[in-house]
Amino acid sequence: MFEGITDGLKGALSFIERSRLTEGNIREGLGQVRQALLEADVNFDVANDFVSRVTAQAMGEKVLKSIRPSEQIVGIVHQELVELMGPVDPSLPIRRDGLAVVMLCGLQGSGKTTTCGKLARMLKEQGHLPMLVAADLQRPAAIEQLQVIADQIDVPCYTESADSSPLAVCRNGLKQAKANPEVRVVILDTAGRLHVDSDLMNELEEIDRKIQPHQVLLVCDAMTGQDAVNSAKAFNDALEVDGVILTKLDGDTRGGAALSVKAVTGVPIKYIGVGEGLDRLEEFRPEGMADRILGMGDVVGLVKRAQEQIDEEEALAQQQKMLEGKFTLDDFSKQMKMMKKMGPMREIMKMIPGVGGMIADNPDMEDPEADLTRIEGMINAMTPDERSNPDRIDRSRRNRIAKGSGNAAADVNNLLKQFDAMSGMMQQMAGMGMKDRMKAVKEMSDGGMLDGGAQLRKEKIRSKRGPLDRTAAKNQKRQKRKKARKARRRNRR
């Protein structure tokens, strides 16, 4: 997500950090920030205004004379990104008495019908039973698709034949929802077009005027960039949209739509779609998005996702095992399955401060999902006794496990070494709070303990000499190479 703009902004800000801070260098660095924003398909006027605001604050005497002016500038960029995308109120108008009506609209192909299902699932989990109304009578199979989604998440769905009118479907659906006392929210799935036209707008305006939904949400495809912003402006001019749902954000490498839509239209982004599954809809948090764009991770978002997906009792049981030093390969396999529930590994790793940048720096980390599957295969090829007591796995057992899982014996050996290192580290981290754990992970990544496949290497334990000073060791090797070159020159004479 947003790899292009993240790399561009990090490059521009690192130029400012490396340079001797003068007004000229700051202007040059912020010029690179502007270029990164434009390359990310951010609206031209929005990019210029953003850089002007950052420049005005960065040129102040307070910043230039501070102890760490480069960090102050990064802070200013972060704050301006937050203000550019926020503030956001992701809540829906749930009423104590009566129904809340939410209408979803947008162009064809933006993901409206799937988003209706995602929103319905989220509301159901929050304790508000929704009813879906299939008012998209234009697209073939739209009615059947919504019915299938409703069956998957077990919520009621009102449908009529395709020869009805959208307004009649919405009215009749509302009547049926009022007859069911358990239904709290009605979600209207309206028709889209391949482009904004008068027929589409007239149909939506009629539904808006006569049904009077409490909120109108526009569904936009984030991958269309400025086209998404332009369509949001056109819809808002006709309907007074209350919020935007940006879909397919997980496939958007640029991020121009997310950074531009609020500034251009005045309409905030309420939700973001980050995957195809019906559970892949998240409330939009400008602070978390700004953190991710600048490569700082998103701890709050990570904790929230973990709380939603991970069974609390199971997690506490695992933590107790870690504290007691009874963590086995079976437990490790369970933890990997828990992590998979939270979403794609690349996405999860980017939410951990200090670890996200490693994905770009290490080409071996391009497919952590495949690494997890491979490790899971090796663990499944072990006997229950071997999983509980990995120290019993000798050479012949390693070869058997390797053949059974389709890996090399060296891969099994590496897994056992990494598990040995990880189990000790997890025992230390089990008693920490979330903030301390994130700090520990950051230190691990800075110290190079995390390698390409999100694997751990055990740090070499040194004797009486104490911990290794890496800089001194590097300088010592350099001096040895210089002496060896001089010796070779003398021998040639």
Disulfide bonds with the S-S distance in Angstrom:
none
